[in-house]
Structure formats: C-alpha cells, structure tokens
Amino acid sequence: MISIPSVWDANLAPRDHHVVHAYSLEPFQGWQRDDHYAAKKQARAQPLYQALAKVIPDLGERVVLELIGTPLTHAHYLRRHQGTYGPAIAAEQGLFPHCHTAIANLYRVGDSTLPGIGVPAAAASGILCANTLKN
Ligand SMILES: Cc1cc2nc3c(=O)[nH]c(=O)nc-3n(C[C@H](O)[C@H](O)[C@H](O)COP(=O)(O)OP(=O)(O)OC[C@H]3O[C@@H](n4cnc5c(N)ncnc54)[C@H](O)[C@@H]3O)c2cc1C
C-alpha cells in the first residue's frame, strides 16, 4: 500500500517536500526490542522501498527523513492490541458494537465500533453517535 497524502494537502509536508506512506501486512510474532530490532526494521522495509522505486525510481537519493514503524510501534504509540491496523470481526460473527454502553451518558466511537476499521469508518462512527444523541 502506497499513499502520498501531501498531494491532497500540502500542509502535511514541509515546502517542496512530500510525505510518502507505504505499508504492508506484518505478523506481530517475532518482533522484540532487542539488539537486532534496528536491523530487522531496515530489512523488513526493503520490499516497501522496492515497491516504491517502481513509481519513484530515484527515491533513494531523495529521502530526507525515514521513519520505519513495526507492530511494536503501533502497539506502543496507538495502544493497538499486538500492533494491529484495526480490529477485525468476521462477517459471520456479526457487526461491530454500536456507540451505546451500559453506563449512562458514556458513548464509544472509533474503529472498534460500527461501521468498523479505517479513517472514513471511524469518522462515520462519530456521525452515527451524534445522530443518536440528537434523537
Ligand atoms: C499503518 C496503518 C495504515 C493504515 N492505513 C489506513 C488507510 O490507508 N486508510 C484508512 O482509512 N485507514 C487506515 N488505517 C486504519 C486507521 O488508521 C484507523 O482505523 C483509524 O485511525 C482509527 O481511528 P480511531 O480514532 O478509532 O483510533 P486511533 O486513530 O487509533 O486513535 C486512538 C487514539 O487514542 C490514543 N489512546 C489510546 N489509549 C489511550 C489512553 N489510555 N489515554 C489517552 N489516549 C489514548 C492513541 O494514542 C490514539 O492517538 C491504517 C492504520 C495503520 C496502523
């Protein structure tokens, strides 16, 4: 997956620069912050760089800041269970929970609730919740 969000919003990168976001699926198992962590991050990033080079051939000469995240990064900074991109509920197991909770006036939104994972869905969960409050 490759996205360049600064194409749509120039404020997301310094002037005359872009931010490129590339990611793949990576198992949580086997990742630990040990002496090999930095080297493993570099190694696991190489397929992403190879994919990026197909659309930006001279990428290696143009990178001014590189940030490599891992499942441990997501787990640490986002408090994601095992660093996942978002919770998964199989279709046959039902829907994500709605915004209501058992506690009066306490609501929940975000990608752990209906309609599910992703920025648009997380935003939609807030809209659904707000509409519930209006009623
Ligand atoms: C690498 C990656 C790529 C992705 N790519 C895409 C994509 O291309 N398109 C897309 O639509 N979605 C993508 N997603 C999914 C998307 O980012 C999430 O579904 C969405 O951001 C979820 O929004 P949220 O507000 O529910 O949770 P989050 O964005 O996770 O926000 C929760 C916030 O709460 C904070 N927090 C947690 N616990 C506490 C606490 N106890 N106290 C205070 N703060 C706390 C966290 O630090 C975090 O800032 C991607 C996710 C990842 C990790």
The ligand as an ORCA input file, in Angstrom:
! r2SCAN-3c Opt
* xyz 0 1
  C      -0.087      1.607      9.308
  C      -1.565      1.880      9.196
  C      -2.083      2.214      7.968
  C      -3.423      2.499      7.845
  N      -3.868      2.888      6.629
  C      -5.126      3.285      6.511
  C      -5.601      3.818      5.264
  O      -4.854      3.922      4.280
  N      -6.893      4.213      5.187
  C      -7.753      4.123      6.262
  O      -8.907      4.518      6.145
  N      -7.329      3.612      7.441
  C      -6.042      3.195      7.596
  N      -5.613      2.686      8.796
  C      -6.592      2.481      9.867
  C      -6.937      3.800     10.538
  O      -5.728      4.485     10.868
  C      -7.716      3.514     11.826
  O      -8.823      2.670     11.574
  C      -8.239      4.820     12.431
  O      -7.172      5.743     12.622
  C      -8.913      4.538     13.765
  O      -9.296      5.772     14.345
  P      -9.653      5.806     15.877
  O      -9.910      7.235     16.200
  O     -10.721      4.798     16.192
  O      -8.362      5.255     16.659
  P      -6.845      5.803     16.639
  O      -6.543      6.576     15.393
  O      -6.009      4.608     16.979
  O      -6.833      6.865     17.821
  C      -6.866      6.468     19.176
  C      -6.003      7.457     19.945
  O      -6.207      7.238     21.336
  C      -4.926      7.269     21.965
  N      -5.034      6.494     23.206
  C      -5.131      5.151     23.354
  N      -5.250      4.822     24.637
  C      -5.214      5.986     25.329
  C      -5.294      6.305     26.710
  N      -5.448      5.372     27.651
  N      -5.228      7.598     27.056
  C      -5.098      8.580     26.135
  N      -5.028      8.339     24.803
  C      -5.090      7.055     24.424
  C      -3.953      6.686     20.958
  O      -2.630      7.091     21.224
  C      -4.508      7.287     19.659
  O      -3.955      8.565     19.393
  C      -4.277      2.392      8.963
  C      -3.762      2.040     10.213
  C      -2.414      1.784     10.332
  C      -1.863      1.430     11.697
*
